[in-house]
Structure formats: C-alpha cells, structure tokens
Amino acid sequence: MRQIAILMILGLSVALSASAQSYKFDFTPGKKVKDGYVKVTPTDRYDEAKGYGYDLSASPDGKSKAPFFFSVAVPDGNYHVTAVIGSKRSAGETTLRGESRRLFFENVKTKKGELSSCSFTINKRDIHISEKEDVRIKPRERSKLNWDGKLTLEFNGDAPQLTELIIDRVENVPTIFLCGNSTVVDQDNEPWASWGQMVTRFFTDSVCFANYAESGESANTFIGAGRLKKALTQMKPGDYIFMEFGHNDQKQKGPGKGAFYSFMTSLKTFVDEARARGVQPVLVTPTQRRSFDENGKIKDTHLDFPDAVRWLAEKENIPLVDLHAMTRTLYEAMGVDESKHAFVHYPANTYPGQNKPLADNTHFNPYGAYQIAKCVIEGMKKAELPFVRFLRTDYEGYNPAQPDARESFKWNDCPFTEIEKPDGN
C-alpha cells in the first residue's frame, strides 16, 4: 500500500495491477509540463515520501557536465525505460547506466537541438524473499544500489543530458538471471567491473538481465545466503539462469568437497530448481586468472572445476558457455604486459586514497569486463540460445584472439571509487 500511496503523490495514472505501472518525468526547463508527466527541477531531490528525484550526487544545473543520478521507488520487477536525451541549448554526449553500474548505452552524441530516444529493459529487486525471510547480504552490500528499494539511473559521459524519462513495468520479456561471483557481479565502484554489468549494453529492450552474482560466493554459499531462493521467486517460464562458479569453490577443503562432489551437488540444485519452473539453465566455465608461465601461456589454476562444469553440461544436456577456454585465448592474444590493462592494475595515486599500487590478476577493470562480455555473447551464439536474436544491430561479433584495442574503449568513471578489492580471488 505504501508504494501505491507514493505513486498517487507522483500524480501518475497507475492501476492496482503491477503490470500497469507507468512513471513519466519531464526535465525540460520552464513551468510548462507535458500531459501525464511530472515536472522535475534541480530542487527535486530523492526522498522516500516523494518517491522520486535526483540522488547520490548534485542535481544537474544546466551548466555542469558532471554525471548525475535519478531514482524512482518501484516494486521488484522488470522495467522498460525510455530516456530521451539531448538539449535544445547545447550538444551532448551521454552514457546511460542503471542500478550498480549496469551499462546500457555508451557515448551517445546529440547535436544542439537534437533529441535521441534510448530504450532498454532493467531489473530491479530488493532483499525481501517473503514477509519472514530476507537475502543474507554481506555488510558491504548494504549500500549496493542493486539491493535497495528504488530504481536508480546514472547519466554519465562527456556532457550528459536528459529531457524526458518514461518507466513502464513489463512482464512479457525473457529474463536472464546471472548467478556467480566477483567476475560476474555488478561492481558499484571504480575501477572494478565484471562482465555481468557490461553484457546488458549489447541487447535490445526485448530482453532483461537480472544480475544476482556477488563477490566471494561459491555455488553452495550462494544458495545458503538465499540468493537463489530470491531469484526463484522472480522467475517465470521462458526465462534463463546462467551459473558461473569455481573461483571460490576450489578453495573449499574437507570431506565431501571438490569439483565432482559438493560443487556438482550445488550446481545440480540450480539446474533442478530452474527446470521445475520452466526456466532454461545455462552453465558457464570460470574465467581464467591472469597467470602466465615463462612461455607467455596461461596456466590453468582452477583444478578440475572447469571440467566438472563441462561434464555436467553434457550429462544434463545443458547449454554451455566455455569462458575458461575463451579467456585463455583472450589473455594470450593480449600478452603478458598488455593483459594487465584488462585487470585492476594501476600505479599508486591513480584513485583517491590509493597510496599503494593495485595489482589484481582476477578482477577486471571496465575495459577487461567489456571484452569478457563479448566472449560470453559469442558463447551464447555458439550455444544457439534463442534470445541472441535480440542482440543490437551494432554488435559486430567478436574474436577473443583479436581483442578490441583498449585505445578505442571510452569509459567515463562514475563518481565513486573503492581501493579495497572484492571478496574472493
């Protein structure tokens, strides 16, 4: 009832049915407002009573080119977003991200007086599984945008602009649930990134990604924290669930542990629960670590866990994305030194408070995550997953043996940084 009250405050026309929820905002200067829209001014800051407003950083003032955020209180679900960007006053260049830095559009240029509509579908969730049970998130997740009660959009770029925003609840698109660890999770802060928050950029608004991955998780701890249970409450027939584990599972020791024992049991739980709901499971082998031998070749560090994933995929007739194999090709193509630029390798003082060098050979930076996302897409295509028909027309294919030149990759940092490495390795 609180959510309905918020929507009434907004003055929006909302039916009681969740599928009919619609939110429309007009950001143009002046008092005139489009019919059915809510006028937004720089003084409209987010608070729970109002249920919408600029958030996290300063409101745009029409002069600054700093990134800004806009949040709307919405229930769990998938939302079709249309952001009309551009301005009658000046040229712009806008990058659109959502929730915990999920990338949807990058470097969209608009001339003075030109408006461009960017549409995508985004998933929003909170920690509540039921009235009596919540996901047991980690302390560092409590400020994570993916887990709060609002949908937050980030407008970044060289000159970010926003004229109009339409957000509609949708039920009729396939949802791709991502389960995994720090190589998959939506990383909130620079310079960390993962493929799960980049893959969204390459698909149209006819499909939605819901990234439930979290740093440090293994397959069994993911289940134990209630993350799978929460995802299951949101699934519908025709959806997909991707599982990429192994990095942290291989560290578990003791009776019954191992790739073909406890790990296999946990993965089978994912598979069985998904299939019981008409959801297609997809297995993903773990990404390689940046670990070279003296000949410039990648050393396998995941023991028999990739083989276990491949074995289960064949035994259960489950589509497989062999990311382990593709990332070996990718890193070797980059080479020992150049591959550092795909990971969190930065000299001291690159980021605020960073008085020591960062040298992490497991976790990606935005450029690296972007390359890994393309590997995943090629795996999706090889597995002939039906939703690849929703790839955007500007996706030209990818060969891990010929990675994109990093000089061609443009990324505007979000305002928030973190020098503490994610959980797991």
N, C-alpha and C positions, 0 to 999 in steps of 0.2 A: 504493500500500500504506500510505503514511503516513496518508492520510485514513481508511482502514478501521480502522487502529490507534486513531486518535483517537475514532472512533465506539464502539469497544469500550471505551475508557476511560470514555466517557459512560455506558456501561451500557445503551445503547439497542439495540433489536432491529432490526438492519439487515441486509438481504440484500446479496449482492455486486452485484446489479443496481442501477444508479444510480436507476432509477425507483422502487425500493422504499425509498429512504432516508427515514427519519422521525425527527424530533427533537422531544421533548416536555419542557417545563420547567414546574415548579410553583414559584410565587413566594410562596405564602401563608406567613404566619408560623407557626412551630412546627415540630416534628420530623416530624409525620405527612406522608406524601407519597403522591400518587395513584399507583395501579398503572401501571407502564410509564413513569413520569415521572422526571425528575431534579430533585431539590430544589435550589433556588438561594437562597443567602443573600447579604447585602451583602458578605461576605468573598470571594465568588466573583468574582475579577477575571479578565479575559481573559488567557490566555497560550496559546502555540501547543501546549504539551504537553497542556493540558487540552482546548483546542478550543472553549471557550465561556466566557462571563462578562460582567460589566459592563465597559464600555470607555469611553475618551475623557474621561469626567468622573466625578465622585464617584458611588458607588453610592447608591441611594435608602435613606434611613434610616427611612422611615415617618412622618417629621415634615416634612421639607423639601418644598417644591413646585417644586424646581429640575428642569429636564429631565435625563434620563439616557439612556444608550445600552447596548444589549446586542448582543453579537456572537457568531456561531457560524461555525466553519470548515466550509465546504461546497465541493464541486466546482462548476465552471461549470454553469449551467443555470437553469431557471425553478423557483421555489418558491412553493407555496401556503402562505400564512401566516394563521393564526387567532390573534389576540391577544384574550384575554378581559380586559377592563379593568373597573375598579371595585374597591370595597373594602367589607368588612363594617364597617369602622371609621369611614369618612367619605365624604362626597360628593366627586366628582372631575370634572375636565374635561380630556380627553386628546386630543392631536393625534398622529397616527402618521405618521412619515416613514421612508424607508429609503434606505440607501446614501448617496449625495451629495444629501441633502435632497429626495428624491422624495416628494411629498405623496400620502398615501393616504386618511386620514381626518382631519377637522378639527373641533376643538371638540366632541368627543363628551361629553355630560354624563351622569353617573351619580349617582343618589341614594345616600345611605348604605345599604349592604346590597344595592345593585343591581349586577348584572354584565351587561356587554354584549359580545357577540362581534363582532369586526371582522375580516373576511376579505378578502384581496387576494392577487394573484399578482405576484411581484417577480423580476426577472432579476439574476443575479449572474455576474460574469466576472472574469478576471484578464488579464494582458498576454500570456500564452503562446499563440502561434499553433500551434506544434508543438514538438517537443523541441529543434529547432535554431533556431527563429525566434520573436521577440517583437515586439509592437507597439512602435514607437519613440515612446514617450510623452515629453512635454516635462518638463523639471525640475520645474516647478510642479505637474505631475500626479502626482508620485511619492508624495505624501501623500494623494492623492484616494481616497476610500472606494470609488469605482466600480471601481478597478483592483486592489484588494488581494485577498488570498486568503480573505476572510471575508465573511459577510453581516451587515451592521450595521443595526440598527433604532433609531430615535430616538423616544423618548416625551417629548413636549413638551406645552405647554398650561398653563392656569392652575393645575391640580392634577393632574399626570399620575399614572396608576396602572396597574399591571399585575399580574394574578393568575395568568395561565396563558398559555403560548405553545406553539403547535404549528406545526412547519415540515415540509412534505412536498414532496419532489421531484415535479414534474409534467411530463409530456411532451405532453399532449393539448390544450393551449390554443394558439391562434394567437399568435405573437409579432410585435409591430410594432417593427421596428428603425428608430431615428431617426438620421439622418446629417446633420450640419450644422456650424454654427459657434457663436459665443457667444450667439446669440439662441435656440439650441435646447438647448445643453449643460446638464447638471445642475451648477449652481453650488454649490460647497460652503459658501460663507461669505456672511454678511450684509454689505451689503444687496443683493447681486446675486441675480438669479433669471432663469430662462428658461422658455419655455412647455413645453419637454420634461419638466420636473420637476413641472409643475402638471397636465398633461393626465391623469396617472395617477389623480388624485383622482376623476374623473368616470366611471370604468369599473368594472364588477364584476370579480370574481375569475375570470371566464371568458375574459379576455384579458390579455396581458402586454406591457409596453413595455420595450424594451432600448435605452437612450439611449447611442449611441456618439459623439455630437457632441462637438466640442472647440473652445474659443475659438481664434480666429485661423486656422482651417482654411479653405481653399478646396477645391473639388472634387478638384483634382489632388493637393494636398498630403495630403488625407485618404487618398487611395489610396496615395500614396507612403510614408506612415508605417505602412502595414499595417493600418489601422483597418478598411477594407473587407474585407481578407483574413480578419481575425479574425472579423468578423461573419458572413462566408460560412461559416465552419466551424461556426457555431451555427444556421444556418438550416435549415428543413425546408419541404417543400411545404405551401402554405396560409398561410405567413407573409407579411408585408408589409415593404417597405422605403420609408421616407419620406426624401426628399432636399431639404433647403433650404440652398442655397448662393447666392452672389452678392456678399455684402458684401465679402469679401476677394478674390474672383476679379477684381473690376473694377479692382483696383489693379495687377494683373499687366500689364506692358508688354513689348513686343518682338515679333519676328516670330512669327506663328502664334498669338499671344494674342488674346483677345477673346471676346465672348459667343457668336458663331456659329462659333468656331474651336476653340481648346483647351478652352474651357468645355463646349462641346457634346460634344466627344470624351470628356471625362471623365464627363459625365452619361450618355452612351450606354454607357460601360463599366459603370456601376452597373446600368443597365437590363438589359443583356445578361447580366451575371453573375447577377442576380436571376432573370430568366426561365429561365435554364438550370437553375435549381434548383427551379422551380415556385413561385417567390416573386413576389408582385404588387408592382411598383414604383408609387410614388405621388410625383408631383412637387409641390413647394411653392415658390411665388414668395417672394422675400425680404421680410422685414418692412421697412416704411418706417422711415427715420430721423425723429427729431423735428426737422424742418426746415421752418419756416413762412415764407411770403412776407408782404409787407406787408398782404395782404388776409385773413390768417388761413387760408390754404390751404397744404396740404402740397406742398413742392417735391420732384419726383422726383430722386433722387440716384444711382440705380442704372444709369444709362445704358440700354442695350438688353438688360440681363441678364434682367429680368422677361419681356420679350417673347420672348427666346430660350427660356425655360422653357415659356412658353405654346405656342410653336411646336412644340417637341419633344413636348409632351404631345398636341397634336393630331395630329402626324405619326405618332407611335407608338401612338396610341390608349391613352394612359396617364391615369389619373385625376389631376385637378389640384386643388390647394387654393390658391386665389388670395389668399394672405395679404397680398400687396402692395396689392391693392385694398381688402381689408377693414381693414387697419391705417390706410390713408389716411382712410377713413370714421371709424374709431375716434378717431384723434387730432384730427381736425377737429371731431368731436362734443364732445370734451373741451375743446378750445380751447387757445390759446397758453399760458396760465398754468396751468390745471388739468392739462394733459397732463404737466407737469413731475412731478406726483405719481405717474405711472406709470413714471418713469425714475429713475435714480440721481442725484437732485438733493437734496442735503442740506447744510445750513449747517455750518460748521466745528464740530468738537467734538461732532457727533451720535454718532460712534462712537469707541472707544478709539484714540488715536494719530492721529486725523484733525484735523490743525491747519489744514487748508485746506478750503474748500467743495468738495463733489463736484457736478459739473455734466456729466453724461454723457447725450448725446442718442441713443445707440444701444442701451445696455443697460438692461434693465428691473429694477425692484425687484419684490418678491413680488406686490404688487397689480397692477402692469402685466403681469407674466407670467401671472397668473391670468386677466386679460382676454384676452390673446393666445391662451391655451389654449382659451378658449371660442370665439374666432374660428376656430381650427383645427378644432374639433369641428363647427362649422357648415359648414366646408368639407368635412369628411368626410361629413356628412349630404347635402350638395348633390351630392357625387360618388357617393352611394349605395353607399358601401363597406359590405360585409356586416356587419362587426364593430360597426357603430353600434348594432346590436340589444343590445349589451352595455353600453350607457350605463346608469348608475344611475337609478333612478326619481326621484331628487330633482333631476336635471338638467332644467331647465325651458325650455331653449332660450336663445338669445342673439341680440341685435341690436346690431352694432357702433355703430350710430347712437344707441343708448341704453345706454351703458356702466353697469355697476354703480356705485352711489355708493361712493366709497372709504371713507366712514364706516361702511359695512356690512361691510367686509372686516376680518377679525380675523386677525392673524398674530403668533404668539409667536416671537420671534427665537431662532435656535439660539445656542449659547454662543460661536460662532466668527465673527470678523469679518475683513475684509480691505479695506484702503483702496486697494490697487493695482487699477487697472481691468483687466478681462480683455483678453487679446490680441485684436487686430482692432478694427474700427470700422465 
